[in-house]
Amino acid sequence: MAASHHHVRHWSRRSALGLIACVPLGLASMANAAECIDPASLSAAQKSMRKSLGFRTSSDATKRCGLCAFFTAAQPGCGKCALLSGGIVPAEGVCDSWAKKS
């Protein structure tokens, strides 16, 4: 009979408190991204360009607007993209034309 190897995570008070302590940081990050851009203020051309370039929030910390050659920081967590027809973009965004800063 083969032995079964199941890993069960036992939560301690310390690990639960550590997780809870991280929640405000995540919420602050999302709030900063939301403050960068008001989608309603974008022109039809800006919205169209963002859609055609596949602009979205990045799930890869190494591939984000803040690390892109086309990004110029304007304020903490926000900047302008040379490809996106103006308008502020969050540093956590990414599009299909992302190019690593040299």
MIBA-32847 format. One record per atom (N, C-alpha, C, O): residue in one letter; atom name; x, y, z. Coordinates in Angstrom, 1 decimal. Example, Ala and Ser with C-alpha at 12.3 -4.5 7.8 and 13.67 -1.06 7.14 Angstrom:
<sites>
residuo, atomo, px, py, pz
A, N, 13.2, -5.7, 7.8
A, CA, 12.3, -4.5, 7.8
A, C, 13.2, -3.3, 7.8
A, O, 14.2, -3.3, 8.5
S, N, 12.8, -2.2, 7.1
S, CA, 13.7, -1.1, 7.1
S, C, 12.9, 0.0, 7.9
S, O, 13.4, 1.1, 8.0
</sites>
This chain:
<sites>
residuo, atomo, px, py, pz
M, N, 0.8, -1.2, 0.0
M, CA, 0.0, 0.0, 0.0
M, C, 0.9, 1.2, 0.0
M, O, 1.8, 1.3, 0.8
A, N, 0.6, 2.2, -0.8
A, CA, 1.4, 3.4, -0.9
A, C, 0.9, 4.4, 0.2
A, O, -0.2, 4.5, 0.5
A, N, 1.9, 5.0, 0.7
A, CA, 1.7, 6.0, 1.8
A, C, 1.1, 7.3, 1.1
A, O, 1.6, 7.7, 0.1
S, N, 0.1, 7.9, 1.8
S, CA, -0.4, 9.1, 1.3
S, C, 0.2, 10.3, 1.9
S, O, 0.4, 10.3, 3.1
H, N, 0.6, 11.3, 1.1
H, CA, 1.3, 12.4, 1.6
H, C, 0.4, 13.7, 1.4
H, O, 0.5, 14.3, 0.3
H, N, -0.3, 14.0, 2.4
H, CA, -1.2, 15.2, 2.3
H, C, -0.6, 16.2, 3.2
H, O, -0.3, 15.9, 4.4
H, N, -0.5, 17.4, 2.7
H, CA, -0.1, 18.5, 3.5
H, C, -1.3, 19.3, 3.9
H, O, -2.0, 19.9, 3.1
V, N, -1.4, 19.4, 5.2
V, CA, -2.5, 20.2, 5.8
V, C, -1.9, 21.4, 6.4
V, O, -1.0, 21.3, 7.3
R, N, -2.4, 22.6, 6.1
R, CA, -1.9, 23.8, 6.7
R, C, -2.6, 24.1, 8.0
R, O, -3.9, 24.2, 8.0
H, N, -1.9, 24.2, 9.0
H, CA, -2.4, 24.5, 10.3
H, C, -2.2, 26.0, 10.6
H, O, -1.0, 26.4, 10.6
W, N, -3.2, 26.7, 10.8
W, CA, -3.1, 28.2, 11.0
W, C, -2.8, 28.4, 12.5
W, O, -3.4, 28.0, 13.4
S, N, -1.8, 29.2, 12.7
S, CA, -1.5, 29.7, 14.0
S, C, -2.0, 31.1, 14.1
S, O, -2.3, 31.8, 13.1
R, N, -2.1, 31.6, 15.3
R, CA, -2.5, 33.0, 15.5
R, C, -1.5, 33.9, 14.8
R, O, -2.0, 34.9, 14.2
R, N, -0.2, 33.6, 14.9
R, CA, 0.8, 34.5, 14.3
R, C, 0.6, 34.6, 12.7
R, O, 0.6, 35.7, 12.2
S, N, 0.4, 33.4, 12.1
S, CA, 0.2, 33.4, 10.6
S, C, -1.1, 34.2, 10.2
S, O, -1.1, 34.9, 9.2
A, N, -2.1, 34.0, 11.0
A, CA, -3.4, 34.7, 10.7
A, C, -3.3, 36.2, 10.9
A, O, -3.8, 36.9, 10.0
L, N, -2.6, 36.6, 11.9
L, CA, -2.4, 38.1, 12.1
L, C, -1.5, 38.6, 11.0
L, O, -1.7, 39.8, 10.6
G, N, -0.5, 37.9, 10.6
G, CA, 0.4, 38.3, 9.5
G, C, -0.4, 38.5, 8.2
G, O, -0.2, 39.5, 7.5
L, N, -1.3, 37.6, 7.9
L, CA, -2.2, 37.7, 6.7
L, C, -3.1, 38.9, 6.8
L, O, -3.3, 39.7, 5.9
I, N, -3.7, 39.1, 8.0
I, CA, -4.6, 40.2, 8.2
I, C, -3.8, 41.5, 8.1
I, O, -4.4, 42.5, 7.6
A, N, -2.6, 41.6, 8.5
A, CA, -1.8, 42.8, 8.4
A, C, -1.5, 43.2, 7.0
A, O, -1.3, 44.3, 6.7
C, N, -1.5, 42.2, 6.1
C, CA, -1.2, 42.5, 4.7
C, C, -2.4, 43.0, 3.9
C, O, -2.2, 43.7, 2.9
V, N, -3.6, 42.8, 4.4
V, CA, -4.8, 43.3, 3.7
V, C, -4.8, 44.8, 3.4
V, O, -5.1, 45.2, 2.3
P, N, -4.5, 45.6, 4.4
P, CA, -4.5, 47.1, 4.1
P, C, -3.5, 47.5, 3.0
P, O, -3.7, 48.4, 2.2
L, N, -2.3, 46.8, 2.9
L, CA, -1.4, 47.1, 1.9
L, C, -1.9, 46.8, 0.5
L, O, -1.8, 47.6, -0.4
G, N, -2.6, 45.7, 0.4
G, CA, -3.3, 45.3, -0.9
G, C, -4.3, 46.3, -1.3
G, O, -4.5, 46.7, -2.4
L, N, -5.1, 46.7, -0.3
L, CA, -6.2, 47.7, -0.6
L, C, -5.6, 49.0, -0.9
L, O, -6.2, 49.7, -1.8
A, N, -4.5, 49.4, -0.3
A, CA, -3.9, 50.7, -0.6
A, C, -3.4, 50.7, -2.0
A, O, -3.5, 51.7, -2.8
S, N, -2.8, 49.6, -2.4
S, CA, -2.3, 49.4, -3.8
S, C, -3.4, 49.6, -4.8
S, O, -3.2, 50.2, -5.8
M, N, -4.5, 48.9, -4.6
M, CA, -5.7, 49.0, -5.5
M, C, -6.2, 50.4, -5.5
M, O, -6.6, 50.9, -6.5
A, N, -6.2, 51.1, -4.3
A, CA, -6.8, 52.4, -4.3
A, C, -5.9, 53.4, -5.1
A, O, -6.4, 54.3, -5.7
N, N, -4.5, 53.2, -5.0
N, CA, -3.6, 54.1, -5.7
N, C, -3.9, 53.9, -7.2
N, O, -3.9, 54.9, -8.0
A, N, -4.1, 52.7, -7.7
A, CA, -4.3, 52.4, -9.1
A, C, -5.6, 53.1, -9.5
A, O, -5.7, 53.7, -10.6
A, N, -6.6, 53.0, -8.7
A, CA, -7.9, 53.6, -9.0
A, C, -7.9, 55.1, -9.0
A, O, -8.5, 55.8, -9.8
E, N, -7.0, 55.7, -8.2
E, CA, -6.9, 57.2, -8.1
E, C, -6.1, 57.7, -9.4
E, O, -6.3, 58.9, -9.7
C, N, -5.3, 56.9, -10.0
C, CA, -4.6, 57.3, -11.2
C, C, -5.5, 57.6, -12.3
C, O, -5.2, 58.6, -13.1
I, N, -6.5, 56.9, -12.5
I, CA, -7.3, 57.0, -13.7
I, C, -8.8, 57.0, -13.4
I, O, -9.3, 56.2, -12.6
D, N, -9.5, 57.9, -14.0
D, CA, -10.9, 57.9, -14.0
D, C, -11.4, 57.6, -15.4
D, O, -11.3, 58.4, -16.3
P, N, -11.8, 56.3, -15.7
P, CA, -12.1, 55.9, -17.0
P, C, -13.1, 56.8, -17.7
P, O, -13.1, 56.9, -18.9
A, N, -14.0, 57.4, -17.0
A, CA, -15.0, 58.3, -17.5
A, C, -14.4, 59.5, -18.2
A, O, -15.0, 60.2, -19.0
S, N, -13.2, 59.9, -17.7
S, CA, -12.5, 61.1, -18.2
S, C, -11.7, 60.9, -19.5
S, O, -11.3, 61.8, -20.1
L, N, -11.6, 59.6, -19.9
L, CA, -10.8, 59.3, -21.1
L, C, -11.7, 59.6, -22.3
L, O, -12.9, 59.4, -22.3
S, N, -11.0, 60.1, -23.4
S, CA, -11.7, 60.3, -24.6
S, C, -12.0, 59.0, -25.3
S, O, -11.4, 57.9, -24.9
A, N, -12.8, 59.0, -26.3
A, CA, -13.2, 57.7, -27.1
A, C, -11.9, 57.2, -27.7
A, O, -11.7, 56.0, -27.7
A, N, -11.0, 58.1, -28.2
A, CA, -9.8, 57.6, -28.8
A, C, -8.8, 57.0, -27.8
A, O, -8.2, 55.9, -28.1
Q, N, -8.8, 57.5, -26.6
Q, CA, -7.9, 56.9, -25.5
Q, C, -8.5, 55.6, -25.1
Q, O, -7.7, 54.6, -25.0
K, N, -9.8, 55.5, -25.0
K, CA, -10.4, 54.2, -24.6
K, C, -10.1, 53.1, -25.7
K, O, -9.8, 52.0, -25.4
S, N, -10.3, 53.5, -27.0
S, CA, -10.0, 52.6, -28.1
S, C, -8.6, 52.2, -28.1
S, O, -8.3, 51.0, -28.4
M, N, -7.6, 53.1, -27.9
M, CA, -6.2, 52.7, -27.9
M, C, -5.9, 51.7, -26.8
M, O, -5.2, 50.8, -27.0
R, N, -6.4, 52.0, -25.6
R, CA, -6.2, 51.1, -24.5
R, C, -6.7, 49.7, -24.8
R, O, -6.1, 48.7, -24.5
K, N, -7.9, 49.7, -25.4
K, CA, -8.5, 48.4, -25.8
K, C, -7.7, 47.6, -26.8
K, O, -7.4, 46.4, -26.7
S, N, -7.2, 48.4, -27.9
S, CA, -6.5, 47.7, -28.9
S, C, -5.1, 47.3, -28.5
S, O, -4.6, 46.3, -29.0
L, N, -4.5, 47.9, -27.5
L, CA, -3.2, 47.5, -26.9
L, C, -3.4, 46.4, -25.8
L, O, -2.4, 46.0, -25.3
G, N, -4.6, 46.1, -25.5
G, CA, -4.8, 45.1, -24.4
G, C, -4.4, 45.6, -23.0
G, O, -3.9, 44.8, -22.2
F, N, -4.6, 46.9, -22.8
F, CA, -4.3, 47.4, -21.5
F, C, -5.1, 46.8, -20.3
F, O, -6.3, 46.7, -20.4
R, N, -4.4, 46.4, -19.3
R, CA, -5.0, 45.7, -18.1
R, C, -4.1, 45.9, -16.9
R, O, -3.0, 46.4, -17.0
T, N, -4.6, 45.4, -15.8
T, CA, -3.8, 45.3, -14.6
T, C, -2.9, 44.1, -14.7
T, O, -3.4, 43.0, -15.1
S, N, -1.6, 44.3, -14.4
S, CA, -0.6, 43.2, -14.6
S, C, -0.7, 42.2, -13.4
S, O, -0.8, 42.6, -12.2
S, N, -0.5, 40.9, -13.7
S, CA, -0.4, 39.9, -12.6
S, C, 1.0, 39.5, -12.5
S, O, 1.3, 38.7, -11.6
D, N, 1.9, 40.1, -13.3
D, CA, 3.4, 39.8, -13.2
D, C, 4.1, 41.0, -12.7
D, O, 4.2, 42.0, -13.4
A, N, 4.7, 40.9, -11.5
A, CA, 5.4, 42.0, -10.9
A, C, 6.6, 42.4, -11.7
A, O, 7.1, 43.6, -11.5
T, N, 7.1, 41.6, -12.6
T, CA, 8.3, 42.0, -13.4
T, C, 7.9, 42.6, -14.8
T, O, 8.8, 43.0, -15.5
K, N, 6.6, 42.6, -15.1
K, CA, 6.1, 43.2, -16.3
K, C, 5.0, 44.1, -16.1
K, O, 3.8, 43.7, -16.2
R, N, 5.3, 45.3, -15.7
R, CA, 4.3, 46.3, -15.4
R, C, 4.7, 47.7, -16.0
R, O, 5.8, 47.9, -16.4
C, N, 3.7, 48.5, -16.2
C, CA, 4.0, 49.9, -16.8
C, C, 5.1, 50.6, -16.1
C, O, 6.0, 51.2, -16.8
G, N, 5.2, 50.5, -14.8
G, CA, 6.3, 51.2, -14.1
G, C, 7.7, 50.7, -14.5
G, O, 8.7, 51.5, -14.2
L, N, 7.8, 49.6, -15.1
L, CA, 9.1, 49.0, -15.6
L, C, 9.2, 49.1, -17.1
L, O, 10.1, 48.5, -17.7
C, N, 8.3, 49.8, -17.8
C, CA, 8.3, 49.8, -19.2
C, C, 9.0, 51.0, -19.8
C, O, 9.0, 52.1, -19.2
A, N, 9.6, 50.8, -21.0
A, CA, 10.3, 51.9, -21.6
A, C, 9.4, 53.1, -22.0
A, O, 9.9, 54.2, -22.2
F, N, 8.1, 52.8, -22.2
F, CA, 7.2, 53.9, -22.7
F, C, 6.6, 54.6, -21.5
F, O, 5.8, 55.6, -21.8
F, N, 6.9, 54.3, -20.3
F, CA, 6.3, 54.8, -19.1
F, C, 7.1, 56.0, -18.5
F, O, 8.3, 55.8, -18.4
T, N, 6.5, 57.1, -18.2
T, CA, 7.2, 58.2, -17.5
T, C, 6.4, 58.4, -16.2
T, O, 5.2, 58.8, -16.3
A, N, 7.0, 58.3, -15.1
A, CA, 6.4, 58.5, -13.8
A, C, 5.9, 60.0, -13.6
A, O, 6.6, 60.9, -14.0
A, N, 4.7, 60.1, -13.1
A, CA, 4.2, 61.5, -12.9
A, C, 3.9, 61.7, -11.4
A, O, 4.1, 62.9, -11.0
Q, N, 3.5, 60.7, -10.7
Q, CA, 3.3, 60.8, -9.2
Q, C, 3.4, 59.4, -8.7
Q, O, 3.4, 58.4, -9.5
P, N, 3.6, 59.2, -7.4
P, CA, 3.7, 57.8, -6.9
P, C, 2.7, 56.9, -7.4
P, O, 1.5, 57.1, -7.2
G, N, 3.1, 55.8, -8.0
G, CA, 2.2, 54.8, -8.5
G, C, 1.4, 55.1, -9.8
G, O, 0.6, 54.2, -10.3
C, N, 1.7, 56.2, -10.4
C, CA, 1.0, 56.7, -11.6
C, C, 2.0, 57.3, -12.6
C, O, 3.1, 57.7, -12.2
G, N, 1.6, 57.3, -13.9
G, CA, 2.5, 57.9, -14.8
G, C, 1.8, 58.0, -16.2
G, O, 0.6, 57.8, -16.3
K, N, 2.6, 58.4, -17.2
K, CA, 2.0, 58.5, -18.5
K, C, 2.7, 57.5, -19.5
K, O, 3.9, 57.2, -19.3
C, N, 1.9, 57.1, -20.4
C, CA, 2.4, 56.1, -21.4
C, C, 2.5, 56.8, -22.8
C, O, 1.6, 57.4, -23.2
A, N, 3.7, 56.7, -23.4
A, CA, 3.9, 57.3, -24.7
A, C, 3.0, 56.7, -25.8
A, O, 2.7, 57.3, -26.8
L, N, 2.5, 55.4, -25.6
L, CA, 1.7, 54.7, -26.6
L, C, 0.2, 54.9, -26.4
L, O, -0.6, 54.7, -27.3
L, N, -0.2, 55.3, -25.2
L, CA, -1.7, 55.3, -24.9
L, C, -2.4, 56.6, -25.0
L, O, -3.3, 57.0, -24.3
S, N, -1.9, 57.4, -26.0
S, CA, -2.6, 58.7, -26.3
S, C, -2.8, 59.6, -25.2
S, O, -3.9, 60.2, -25.1
G, N, -1.9, 59.7, -24.3
G, CA, -2.1, 60.6, -23.1
G, C, -2.9, 59.9, -22.0
G, O, -3.3, 58.7, -22.2
G, N, -3.2, 60.6, -21.0
G, CA, -3.9, 60.0, -19.9
G, C, -3.0, 59.3, -18.9
G, O, -2.0, 58.8, -19.3
I, N, -3.4, 59.3, -17.7
I, CA, -2.6, 58.7, -16.7
I, C, -2.8, 57.2, -16.6
I, O, -3.9, 56.8, -16.9
V, N, -1.8, 56.5, -16.4
V, CA, -1.9, 55.0, -16.2
V, C, -1.3, 54.6, -14.9
V, O, -0.3, 55.2, -14.4
P, N, -1.8, 53.6, -14.3
P, CA, -1.3, 53.1, -13.0
P, C, 0.0, 52.3, -13.3
P, O, 0.1, 51.6, -14.3
A, N, 1.0, 52.4, -12.4
A, CA, 2.3, 51.7, -12.6
A, C, 2.1, 50.2, -12.6
A, O, 3.0, 49.5, -13.1
E, N, 1.0, 49.7, -12.1
E, CA, 0.7, 48.3, -12.0
E, C, 0.0, 47.7, -13.3
E, O, -0.2, 46.5, -13.3
G, N, -0.2, 48.6, -14.3
G, CA, -0.8, 48.2, -15.5
G, C, 0.2, 47.5, -16.4
G, O, 1.4, 47.5, -16.2
V, N, -0.3, 47.0, -17.5
V, CA, 0.5, 46.5, -18.6
V, C, -0.3, 46.4, -19.9
V, O, -1.5, 46.4, -19.8
C, N, 0.4, 46.4, -21.0
C, CA, -0.3, 46.2, -22.3
C, C, 0.5, 45.3, -23.2
C, O, 1.6, 44.9, -22.8
D, N, -0.1, 45.0, -24.3
D, CA, 0.6, 44.0, -25.2
D, C, 1.9, 44.5, -25.9
D, O, 2.7, 43.8, -26.4
S, N, 2.1, 45.8, -25.8
S, CA, 3.3, 46.5, -26.3
S, C, 4.4, 46.7, -25.3
S, O, 5.3, 47.5, -25.5
W, N, 4.3, 46.1, -24.1
W, CA, 5.2, 46.4, -23.0
W, C, 6.7, 46.1, -23.5
W, O, 6.9, 45.1, -24.2
A, N, 7.6, 47.0, -23.1
A, CA, 9.0, 46.8, -23.5
A, C, 9.8, 47.2, -22.3
A, O, 9.7, 48.3, -21.7
K, N, 10.7, 46.3, -21.9
K, CA, 11.5, 46.5, -20.7
K, C, 12.4, 47.8, -20.8
K, O, 13.0, 48.0, -21.8
K, N, 12.4, 48.6, -19.7
K, CA, 13.3, 49.7, -19.7
K, C, 14.8, 49.2, -19.7
K, O, 15.1, 48.2, -19.1
S, N, 15.6, 50.0, -20.4
S, CA, 17.0, 49.6, -20.5
S, C, 17.8, 50.4, -19.5
S, O, 19.0, 50.2, -19.4
</sites>
